[in-house]
Amino acid sequence: MAEVLLTDLRSRLVALSRNLWWSWHRELGEVFATIDLELWRRVNRNPVAFLADCDPAAISAHENDGQLLTAVIRAERALDRYLESHTHWASHYAPGLEAFPVAYFSPEFALHESLPVYSGGLGVLAGDHLKSCSDLGVRTAAVTLLYRQGYFTQEIDQHGQQVERYYELPTHRTALEEARAKDGSPLTVEISLGSETIVVGIWTVEVGRCRLILLDPRPTPGGQFEQALRLYGGDRRTRILQEVVLGIGGYRALIALGIRPGVLHLNEGHSAFAVLEAIAQRMHMTGMSFAEVAPEVASSVVFTTHTPVAAGHDYFEPDLVLQYLGPMQRDLGISAGQLLGLGRVRSEDLYEEFCMTVLGLKLAGRTNAVSSLHGHVSRRMWHKLWPDRRLSEVPIGSVTNGAHVDTWLSPEIAQLYSDTLGVDWRGHQCKPEIWRKAEQLDNSELHSIKTALKRRLIEFVDRRGEARAKRLGIPFTPSGLRPDRLTIAFARRFAVYKRGGLLFEDFERTKALLTNPERPVQVVFAGKAHPADKPGQAIVRRLYELSQMPELRGHVVILEDYDMNVSRHLLEGADLWLNAPRRPLEACGTSGMKAVFNCTLNCSILDGWWDEAYDGVNGFAYGDRLVHVDPAVHDRRDAEALIEVLQNEVVPCYYGSRVNGVPEEWLGRVKRALRTLGWRYNPDRMVMDYARLAYVPASGTGTAHVVG
């Protein structure tokens, strides 16, 4: 970058846009917004698309803008220093991973809204994990699929019905680069499915110091892969095809790119076929048998299970597995029964379906859940694989997730942290003493910032509402939201177990709470329901209907097309982050962690991460940790507990104890949340845990290993 002429502003911005480092250094976004704010919003904050569409004259007009050029120079120097530094955390505590890197497989990655190959929490966690690996210098090559039609764009029609739209991903308008062979031709790998051979193209994108590899299966005339272009689309046949490409094709792509990983980290079971490919390749290289090689490869595999919900675990009919894994079975030198047994709890049960999670559990040397409670739930759930062991001895541990702070943090609050915690606070996120300084935050300044962020959220809600009204050809009515009201956000996938409508179980009581003239409350909802999830879509419709009731106007809003950008606005502008999963089905729930860093308090069932994080003061909790056998009774009790907490704790805390209009008690809880949670639920702590407890021993680069 240093060679680029100072006056060639566009070339400099193009160079900066090629590495997704910019996605968590939001000051660079201010440069694009300064040049053309409307275009920046229209391209959904995508620098590559912005530069393609921007009038050259608009860029040239800023070539003598000293303030903007200074911001660009700072970004260039910061990125150069970042990429060239060899004094990061991993260089001291995990140097062996530089030679034996981590290959991190996930069916989705949420790195930025301009690359829509994600759906929800699994992808968000994967994206945050990869960014933290980059920050810490943990050499990682991540692998996923390039979904040409991504996940759907959600529209809500005049009747509240969710409408799914699919669009082709214009790769030329993203930071993706097509991998090339030495002769300049596109680099590909092939996968034999017996009756058909799939050719898989390879795309890459730089994510700071790390790289994301995206697999692009090329449809063949009359081939079977035509329906596999969408994330979580199609039937079981589509899904197993996607997972063959992700696992087998993903491992082959790594080798084709010259990457021979020392660790395979499987983010859920969807990519577990990668372990079979790793075994097959080692057998070929060593001449050893499956029985000899499988334990060796397993010692380098880390498997993370993410959900206790049955729908999150893929099961396939035996005939389907043999149809698509026949060539792999032959490469492994095992019988059809042996192959199928790897994915069965009872290996010899001919009627049991093949489960990808079981395959991952059996072929991994280290397995973890994603919160302490989820670890307990997972050990109970999969105890049947180790029936001779006590429940506490089931080999599934836990590493609680973390949220990548800079991806989700408001720039205004980030500056406040620099002023109060110290300019280098980001490099010390895991130190409790850094977050103890949060008690020194100035309440008046913090309240002013949160009020400004709430205004920005309201402006965003109204812009979205106006765009929707224009699309539908109906009159636009402003939301009626106000910045002086307690603002609650509920932003989740609208799966039934997440209970998006729990707040309205007792409609009259909730209406009275929201519309209290002395202490009004407003709620903003956002989320997508899976296209096949009719009950989830009914929740969307119900919330829309509530938002249209005259008596709830200005108190209930639902935003369409929930993505990372919508999430940021809600996290920044809300006062309270509401979560309502049916315990114990929330494995972790990292959105609440992001809320903490944005000085937004949590109010949640004691499930997932909140079960281990809540201390009675650092937010709010409802429910009693008990689970009733009847879900209807369970939901009714939780709904009553929720309204009680909102009415008797949350609202009085927000509106009471004010000094010059500043909610002192509320901000005291915010500071308590930062002090007790900031050092524990950031992604650096998570990746450090993985590196020390899993990656280093799995790669064989540790200095001690004690068995007892």
C-alpha positions in Angstrom: 0.0 0.0 0.0 2.8 2.4 0.7 3.7 2.6 -3.0 0.3 3.9 -4.0 0.4 7.6 -4.8 -1.0 9.9 -2.1 -3.4 11.5 -4.5 -4.8 8.2 -5.9 -7.5 7.9 -3.2 -9.6 5.4 -5.1 -6.7 2.9 -5.5 -5.9 3.2 -1.8 -9.5 2.5 -0.8 -9.6 -0.5 -3.2 -6.5 -1.9 -1.6 -8.0 -1.5 1.9 -11.3 -3.1 0.8 -9.7 -6.4 -0.2 -9.0 -7.6 3.4 -12.1 -7.9 5.7 -10.0 -6.4 8.5 -12.1 -3.3 7.7 -15.2 -5.1 8.9 -14.1 -4.7 12.6 -12.4 -1.3 12.2 -15.4 0.8 11.7 -13.5 4.1 11.4 -12.8 3.1 7.8 -16.5 3.0 7.1 -16.7 6.7 8.1 -14.5 7.4 5.1 -17.0 5.9 2.7 -19.9 7.5 4.5 -18.2 10.9 4.2 -17.8 10.4 0.4 -21.5 9.4 -0.2 -23.6 8.4 2.8 -26.7 7.4 0.8 -24.7 5.1 -1.5 -22.9 3.6 1.6 -26.3 2.7 3.0 -27.6 1.5 -0.3 -24.8 -1.0 -0.8 -25.3 -2.2 2.8 -21.9 -0.9 3.9 -19.9 -2.9 1.3 -16.7 -1.1 0.3 -16.2 -3.1 -2.9 -19.7 -2.4 -4.2 -19.4 1.2 -3.1 -16.2 1.7 -5.1 -17.8 0.0 -8.1 -20.8 2.3 -8.0 -19.4 5.6 -6.7 -19.1 8.4 -9.2 -15.3 9.0 -9.7 -15.9 12.7 -9.3 -17.3 12.1 -5.8 -14.0 10.4 -4.8 -11.8 12.9 -6.6 -13.6 15.7 -4.7 -12.1 14.4 -1.5 -8.5 13.9 -2.7 -7.6 17.2 -1.0 -9.7 16.6 2.1 -7.0 16.5 4.8 -9.1 14.9 7.5 -10.3 12.1 5.2 -6.8 11.5 3.8 -5.5 11.3 7.4 -8.1 8.6 8.2 -7.1 6.6 5.1 -3.3 6.9 6.0 -4.0 5.8 9.6 -6.0 2.8 8.3 -3.2 1.8 5.9 -0.6 2.0 8.6 -2.7 0.2 11.1 -3.4 -2.7 8.7 0.3 -2.9 7.7 1.4 -3.0 11.4 -1.3 -5.6 12.1 -0.3 -7.9 9.3 3.5 -7.5 9.8 3.5 -7.9 13.6 5.0 -11.1 15.1 4.5 -10.2 18.7 0.9 -11.2 19.1 -0.4 -13.6 21.7 0.1 -16.8 19.7 3.7 -16.0 19.1 4.3 -16.4 22.9 1.8 -19.0 23.9 1.0 -21.1 20.8 3.9 -20.7 18.3 3.7 -24.2 17.0 0.4 -23.4 15.3 2.3 -21.3 12.8 3.7 -24.4 11.3 0.7 -26.6 12.1 -2.3 -24.3 11.6 -5.9 -24.8 12.5 -8.5 -25.7 9.8 -11.8 -24.4 11.1 -14.8 -25.9 9.3 -18.3 -24.3 9.6 -21.4 -24.5 7.3 -21.8 -20.7 7.7 -19.7 -17.6 8.5 -21.0 -14.2 9.5 -18.1 -11.8 8.8 -20.1 -8.9 7.3 -23.5 -8.3 5.9 -22.0 -7.9 2.4 -21.1 -11.6 2.4 -24.4 -13.3 3.1 -23.3 -16.8 3.7 -24.8 -17.0 7.2 -28.1 -17.5 8.9 -27.8 -17.1 12.6 -25.8 -17.8 15.8 -23.7 -20.6 14.4 -22.3 -18.4 11.6 -21.9 -15.4 13.9 -19.9 -17.4 16.3 -17.7 -18.8 13.5 -17.1 -15.3 12.2 -16.2 -13.9 15.6 -14.0 -16.9 16.3 -12.0 -16.3 13.0 -11.6 -12.6 13.7 -10.2 -13.3 17.2 -7.9 -16.0 15.8 -6.6 -13.2 13.5 -6.2 -10.7 16.4 -4.4 -13.2 18.5 -2.2 -14.5 15.7 -3.6 -18.0 15.8 -2.9 -19.2 12.3 -6.2 -20.4 11.0 -7.7 -21.3 7.6 -11.5 -21.4 7.7 -13.6 -23.4 5.3 -17.3 -23.0 4.3 -19.5 -23.2 1.2 -20.1 -20.3 -1.2 -23.8 -20.3 -1.3 -24.5 -18.5 -4.6 -28.0 -17.6 -3.3 -27.0 -17.3 0.3 -29.7 -17.2 3.0 -32.9 -15.5 2.0 -33.7 -11.8 2.1 -36.8 -11.4 4.3 -39.7 -9.2 3.4 -42.9 -8.8 5.4 -46.0 -8.1 3.3 -49.1 -6.0 4.2 -50.6 -8.9 6.1 -47.5 -9.7 8.2 -46.6 -12.8 6.1 -42.9 -13.5 5.7 -41.8 -13.5 2.1 -38.4 -15.1 1.1 -36.4 -13.6 -1.7 -33.3 -15.2 -3.1 -30.7 -13.3 -5.1 -27.5 -14.4 -6.9 -24.4 -13.3 -5.0 -22.3 -11.1 -7.3 -18.9 -12.3 -6.3 -17.3 -9.4 -8.3 -18.9 -7.0 -5.8 -17.4 -8.6 -2.8 -13.8 -9.0 -1.5 -13.7 -12.6 -2.7 -10.9 -13.8 -5.0 -11.0 -16.9 -7.1 -8.1 -19.2 -6.3 -5.8 -19.9 -9.3 -3.5 -22.7 -10.2 0.1 -22.1 -11.1 -0.8 -21.9 -14.8 -3.4 -19.2 -14.0 -6.5 -21.4 -14.5 -9.1 -21.6 -11.8 -8.1 -23.9 -9.0 -10.6 -26.7 -8.5 -10.9 -30.1 -6.7 -13.1 -33.0 -7.7 -15.3 -35.3 -5.6 -16.6 -38.6 -7.0 -20.1 -39.5 -5.9 -20.1 -42.7 -7.8 -22.5 -41.8 -10.6 -21.4 -38.2 -10.9 -18.2 -36.2 -10.3 -18.6 -32.7 -8.8 -16.1 -30.1 -9.7 -15.6 -27.6 -6.8 -14.2 -24.1 -7.4 -12.3 -22.4 -4.6 -12.6 -18.8 -3.6 -10.8 -17.1 -0.7 -11.0 -13.9 1.3 -8.5 -12.4 3.7 -9.8 -11.9 7.2 -7.0 -10.0 8.9 -4.1 -12.5 9.3 -6.4 -15.4 8.6 -8.2 -16.7 5.5 -11.6 -17.9 4.7 -11.9 -20.6 1.9 -15.3 -20.8 0.2 -16.2 -23.9 -1.9 -18.1 -23.3 -5.1 -19.6 -26.5 -6.5 -20.1 -26.2 -10.3 -23.5 -27.6 -11.4 -23.3 -30.1 -14.2 -26.0 -30.6 -16.9 -28.7 -32.6 -15.3 -26.6 -32.9 -12.2 -27.7 -33.2 -8.6 -26.3 -30.0 -7.2 -28.7 -27.5 -8.7 -30.6 -27.1 -5.4 -27.5 -26.8 -3.1 -26.9 -23.1 -3.8 -28.9 -22.0 -0.7 -27.9 -22.1 2.9 -30.1 -24.6 4.8 -32.3 -25.1 1.7 -33.6 -28.3 0.0 -34.2 -31.7 1.3 -31.9 -34.4 2.9 -30.3 -35.2 -0.4 -29.4 -31.6 -0.9 -28.0 -31.4 2.7 -25.8 -34.5 2.4 -24.4 -33.2 -0.9 -23.6 -29.9 0.7 -21.9 -31.7 3.6 -19.9 -33.9 1.3 -18.6 -30.8 -0.4 -17.9 -29.0 2.8 -16.1 -31.8 4.5 -14.4 -33.9 1.7 -14.1 -31.0 -0.7 -13.0 -28.6 2.0 -10.1 -30.8 3.1 -9.0 -31.3 -0.5 -9.2 -27.6 -1.1 -6.8 -27.0 1.9 -4.3 -29.4 0.4 -4.7 -27.8 -3.1 -3.9 -24.4 -1.5 -0.7 -25.8 0.1 -2.2 -25.8 3.6 -1.6 -29.0 5.6 -3.4 -28.4 8.9 -2.2 -29.6 12.3 -5.7 -29.3 13.8 -9.2 -29.9 12.4 -11.8 -27.9 14.3 -15.4 -28.9 13.3 -18.0 -26.3 14.2 -20.9 -28.7 14.5 -21.3 -32.0 12.8 -22.1 -30.7 9.3 -18.5 -30.9 8.3 -17.6 -34.2 9.9 -16.8 -35.9 6.5 -13.6 -33.8 6.6 -12.2 -36.3 9.1 -12.9 -39.2 6.8 -11.0 -37.5 4.0 -8.1 -36.7 6.4 -8.0 -40.4 7.3 -8.1 -41.5 3.7 -5.3 -39.2 2.7 -3.1 -40.4 5.6 -3.8 -44.0 4.7 -2.7 -43.3 1.2 0.5 -41.5 2.3 1.5 -44.2 4.9 0.1 -47.4 3.6 -1.5 -48.0 7.0 -5.0 -49.3 7.6 -8.1 -47.4 8.7 -7.9 -49.0 12.2 -4.3 -47.8 12.6 -4.8 -44.3 11.1 -8.2 -43.3 12.5 -7.0 -42.8 16.2 -4.0 -40.8 15.0 -6.2 -38.4 13.0 -8.8 -38.3 15.8 -6.1 -36.9 18.2 -5.9 -33.8 16.0 -9.7 -33.3 15.7 -11.6 -30.8 17.9 -15.4 -31.1 17.7 -17.7 -28.4 19.0 -21.4 -29.3 19.4 -23.7 -26.3 19.4 -27.3 -27.3 20.0 -29.5 -29.6 22.1 -32.3 -29.1 19.6 -32.9 -32.2 17.6 -33.4 -30.3 14.3 -29.9 -29.0 14.6 -28.4 -32.5 14.1 -28.4 -34.0 10.6 -29.6 -37.6 10.1 -29.5 -39.5 6.8 -30.9 -42.7 5.6 -28.3 -45.5 5.3 -28.9 -45.9 1.5 -28.3 -42.2 1.0 -25.0 -42.3 2.9 -23.8 -45.3 0.8 -24.9 -43.6 -2.4 -22.7 -40.5 -1.8 -20.0 -42.0 0.3 -19.4 -45.2 -1.7 -16.1 -43.9 -3.2 -15.0 -42.8 0.3 -15.8 -46.2 1.8 -13.6 -47.8 -0.8 -10.8 -45.3 -0.1 -11.0 -46.2 3.6 -11.0 -49.9 3.0 -13.9 -50.6 5.3 -17.2 -52.3 4.8 -20.5 -50.5 4.3 -21.6 -51.6 7.8 -18.4 -50.2 9.3 -18.9 -46.9 7.6 -22.5 -46.6 8.7 -21.6 -47.7 12.2 -19.4 -44.5 12.5 -22.6 -42.4 12.4 -24.7 -44.6 14.7 -25.1 -44.8 18.4 -25.6 -48.5 18.1 -23.1 -49.4 15.4 -24.8 -52.7 14.5 -28.4 -51.4 14.4 -29.3 -51.7 10.7 -32.4 -49.5 11.1 -30.7 -46.6 12.8 -30.1 -43.5 10.7 -26.6 -42.0 10.2 -26.0 -39.0 12.4 -23.4 -36.4 11.5 -23.1 -35.4 15.2 -22.4 -39.0 16.2 -19.7 -39.2 13.4 -18.1 -36.1 14.8 -18.2 -37.3 18.4 -16.7 -40.7 17.5 -13.9 -39.3 15.3 -12.8 -36.4 17.5 -10.1 -36.6 20.2 -11.6 -33.5 22.0 -15.2 -32.5 22.2 -16.8 -29.4 23.8 -20.1 -27.7 24.3 -20.4 -23.9 24.2 -21.4 -23.1 27.8 -21.2 -24.7 31.2 -24.9 -25.6 31.2 -24.8 -26.8 27.6 -21.9 -29.1 28.6 -24.1 -30.7 31.2 -27.0 -31.0 28.8 -24.7 -32.5 26.1 -23.2 -35.1 28.4 -26.7 -36.2 29.3 -27.9 -36.1 25.6 -25.0 -38.2 24.3 -24.4 -40.4 27.4 -25.8 -43.3 25.3 -22.5 -43.3 23.3 -20.6 -44.1 26.5 -23.2 -46.1 28.5 -20.6 -47.7 30.8 -19.4 -44.3 32.1 -20.8 -42.2 34.7 -22.6 -39.0 33.4 -19.8 -36.8 34.7 -17.2 -38.9 32.8 -18.8 -38.5 29.4 -15.9 -36.9 27.4 -17.7 -33.6 26.4 -16.3 -30.5 28.1 -17.2 -26.9 27.5 -15.7 -23.7 26.2 -18.2 -20.9 26.6 -18.5 -18.7 23.5 -17.4 -15.1 23.3 -18.4 -12.1 21.1 -15.9 -10.2 19.0 -16.1 -6.8 20.6 -15.0 -4.5 17.7 -17.3 -6.1 15.3 -20.3 -5.2 17.4 -19.2 -2.2 19.4 -20.5 1.3 18.9 -17.7 3.6 17.9 -18.9 6.2 20.4 -18.7 3.7 23.3 -15.4 2.4 22.0 -14.0 5.9 22.4 -15.5 6.2 25.9 -13.7 2.9 26.8 -10.4 4.3 25.4 -10.8 7.4 27.5 -11.6 5.5 30.7 -10.1 2.0 30.4 -7.0 3.1 28.6 -6.1 3.5 24.9 -4.8 -0.1 24.8 -7.8 -1.7 26.5 -8.5 -3.9 23.4 -5.2 -5.7 24.0 -6.1 -6.6 27.6 -9.7 -7.6 27.2 -9.2 -10.7 29.3 -7.9 -8.9 32.4 -10.4 -8.2 35.1 -8.5 -5.2 36.3 -9.1 -3.5 33.0 -12.9 -3.9 33.3 -12.9 -2.8 37.0 -12.1 0.7 35.6 -15.7 0.7 34.1 -16.8 1.9 37.5 -15.1 5.2 36.6 -17.3 5.8 33.5 -19.0 9.1 33.8 -22.8 8.5 34.1 -23.9 11.7 32.4 -21.6 11.1 29.4 -22.6 7.4 29.2 -26.3 8.3 29.4 -25.9 11.0 26.7 -24.2 8.5 24.4 -26.8 5.9 24.9 -29.6 8.4 24.2 -27.8 9.5 21.0 -27.5 5.8 19.9 -31.2 5.3 20.6 -32.0 8.3 18.4 -29.9 6.7 15.7 -31.8 3.4 16.1 -35.1 5.2 15.8 -33.9 6.9 12.6 -32.8 3.5 11.3 -36.2 2.0 12.1 -38.0 4.8 10.3 -35.7 4.6 7.2 -36.4 0.9 7.0 -40.1 1.5 7.5 -40.2 4.1 4.8 -38.4 1.8 2.3 -40.9 -1.0 3.1 -43.9 1.3 2.6 -42.4 2.5 -0.8 -41.9 -1.1 -1.9 -45.5 -2.1 -1.0 -47.0 1.1 -2.3 -48.6 2.1 1.0 -48.5 5.3 3.0 -45.5 5.6 5.4 -46.3 6.2 9.0 -43.3 6.9 11.4 -42.7 4.4 14.1 -43.6 6.8 16.9 -40.6 5.5 19.0 -39.1 8.0 21.3 -35.5 8.3 22.8 -36.7 9.0 26.3 -38.5 5.7 26.7 -37.1 2.4 28.0 -36.3 0.5 24.8 -36.3 -3.3 24.7 -34.8 -5.3 21.8 -35.7 -8.8 20.9 -33.6 -10.0 17.9 -33.4 -13.8 17.3 -34.2 -16.4 14.8 -38.0 -16.9 15.1 -37.7 -20.6 16.0 -40.5 -21.7 18.3 -38.2 -22.6 21.2 -36.8 -19.1 21.2 -40.4 -17.9 22.1 -40.5 -14.6 20.3 -44.1 -14.0 21.5 -43.6 -14.9 25.1 -43.9 -11.2 26.2 -47.5 -11.1 24.9 -48.8 -14.3 26.6 -50.9 -12.0 28.8 -51.8 -9.4 26.3 -53.7 -7.0 28.6 -51.0 -6.9 31.2 -48.3 -6.4 28.7 -50.3 -3.6 27.0 -50.7 -1.9 30.3 -46.9 -2.2 31.0 -46.0 -0.8 27.6 -48.5 2.1 27.4 -48.1 3.3 31.0 -48.1 7.1 30.5 -45.7 7.7 33.4 -43.2 5.0 32.5 -43.7 3.9 28.9 -41.9 1.0 27.3 -41.2 0.3 23.6 -40.1 -3.0 22.0 -38.3 -3.5 18.7 -38.4 -7.1 17.2 -36.3 -8.5 14.4 -35.7 -12.0 13.1 -36.2 -14.5 10.4 -38.1 -17.8 10.5 -36.8 -20.7 8.4 -38.8 -21.0 5.1 -40.0 -24.4 6.2 -40.9 -23.3 9.7 -44.6 -22.5 9.6 -45.0 -22.0 13.4 -42.0 -19.6 13.3 -43.6 -17.7 10.5 -46.7 -17.5 12.5 -44.7 -15.7 15.3 -43.6 -13.1 12.7 -47.2 -12.6 11.6 -48.4 -12.2 15.2 -45.8 -9.7 16.1 -46.5 -7.7 13.0 -50.2 -7.7 13.8 -49.4 -6.4 17.3 -47.3 -3.6 15.8 -50.3 -2.5 13.8 -52.7 -2.3 16.7 -53.6 1.4 17.3 -53.2 1.1 21.0 -49.6 -0.3 20.6 -48.5 2.2 17.9 -45.2 3.7 19.1 -44.6 0.8 21.5 -44.1 -2.3 19.3 -42.2 -2.4 16.0 -40.9 -5.3 13.9 -38.0 -4.9 11.5 -37.7 -7.0 8.4 -34.6 -8.7 7.0 -32.6 -9.2 10.2 -28.9 -9.2 9.4 -25.6 -8.0 11.0 -26.3 -4.4 10.3 -29.8 -4.5 11.9 -28.3 -6.3 14.8 -25.6 -3.6 15.4 -28.3 -0.9 15.5 -30.3 -2.8 18.0 -27.4 -3.7 20.2 -26.2 -0.1 20.3 -29.6 1.6 20.7 -31.5 -0.6 23.1 -31.5 -0.3 26.8 -32.5 -3.9 27.5 -31.7 -7.1 25.5 -34.5 -9.6 25.9 -34.0 -13.3 25.6 -36.7 -16.0 26.0 -35.5 -19.5 25.1 -37.1 -22.5 26.5 -34.6 -23.8 29.0 -32.3 -25.8 28.4 -32.5 -25.4 24.6 -30.2 -22.3 24.3 -26.7 -23.7 24.0 -25.1 -20.3 24.6 -26.6 -17.1 23.1 -23.8 -14.7 22.2 -26.1 -11.8 21.3 -26.5 -11.0 25.0 -22.7 -10.7 25.3 -22.6 -8.2 22.5 -25.3 -6.2 24.3 -23.0 -6.0 27.4 -20.2 -4.3 25.5 -22.7 -1.8 24.2 -23.8 -1.0 27.7 -27.2 -2.7 27.1 -28.4 -4.8 30.0 -29.7 -8.3 29.6 -33.0 -9.8 30.7 -33.1 -13.5 30.1 -34.1 -16.9 31.2 -31.3 -18.6 33.1 -30.1 -20.6 30.1 -27.0 -20.8 28.0 -24.3 -18.3 28.9 -26.6 -16.3 31.2 -27.0 -19.2 33.5 -23.3 -19.0 34.4 -23.0 -15.2 34.0 -25.8 -13.7 36.0 -24.9 -12.6 39.5 -28.2 -10.9 40.7 -27.1 -7.4 39.9 -25.4 -7.4 36.4 -28.7 -7.6 34.5 -32.1 -9.2 35.1 -33.2 -12.8 35.1 -36.6 -14.6 35.2 -37.6 -18.2 35.7 -36.4 -20.6 38.4 -34.1 -23.0 36.5 -36.8 -25.7 36.6 -38.2 -27.3 33.5 -41.8 -28.5 33.5 -42.6 -31.7 31.5 -45.5 -29.9 29.9 -44.1 -27.1 27.6 -47.4 -25.2 27.8 -47.1 -25.0 31.6 -43.4 -24.2 31.3 -44.1 -21.3 28.9 -47.0 -19.9 31.0 -44.9 -19.8 34.1 -42.0 -18.1 32.3 -44.3 -15.6 30.7 -45.7 -14.6 34.1 -42.2 -14.4 35.6 -41.1 -12.2 32.7 -43.8 -9.7 33.1 -43.2 -9.6 36.9 -39.5 -8.9 36.4 -40.2 -6.2 33.9 -42.9 -4.6 36.0 -41.3 -4.8 39.4 -37.6 -4.6 38.6 -36.7 -3.4 35.1 -39.1 -0.5 34.8 -38.5 0.9 38.3 -34.8 0.6 37.9 -34.8 2.5 34.6 -37.1 5.3 35.6 -36.2 5.6 39.3 -33.2 7.0 41.1 -32.6 9.8 38.6 -30.2 12.6 39.1 -30.5 15.4 36.6 -32.4 13.0 34.4 -29.6 10.4 34.5 -30.7 6.9 35.6 -28.1 6.3 38.3 -29.2 2.8 39.5 -29.6 1.6 35.9 -26.1 2.7 34.9 -24.8 1.2 38.1 -26.0 -2.2 36.8 -24.4 -1.4 33.4 -21.1 -0.8 35.1 -21.5 -4.0 37.1 -22.2 -5.9 33.9 -19.0 -4.6 32.3 -16.9 -5.3 35.3 -18.1 -8.8 35.9 -18.7 -9.9 32.3 -16.4 -8.0 30.0 -13.2 -10.0 30.7 -15.0 -13.3 30.6 -17.2 -13.1 27.4 -15.0 -11.6 24.8 -13.6 -13.8 22.0 -10.0 -13.5 23.0 -10.7 -15.5 26.2 -12.6 -18.1 24.1 -9.9 -18.5 21.5 -7.2 -18.6 24.2 -9.2 -21.4 25.9 -9.4 -23.3 22.6 -5.7 -22.8 21.9 -4.5 -23.9 25.3 -6.9 -26.7 26.0 -7.4 -28.1 22.5 -5.3 -26.7 19.6 -1.9 -26.9 21.1 -2.3 -30.5 22.4 -4.2 -31.6 19.3 -1.3 -30.3 17.1 1.3 -32.0 19.2 3.1 -28.7 19.8 2.7 -28.6 23.6 5.4 -29.1 26.2 3.4 -31.0 28.7 0.6 -33.6 28.8 -0.3 -35.3 32.1 -2.7 -38.2 32.2 -4.1 -39.3 35.5 
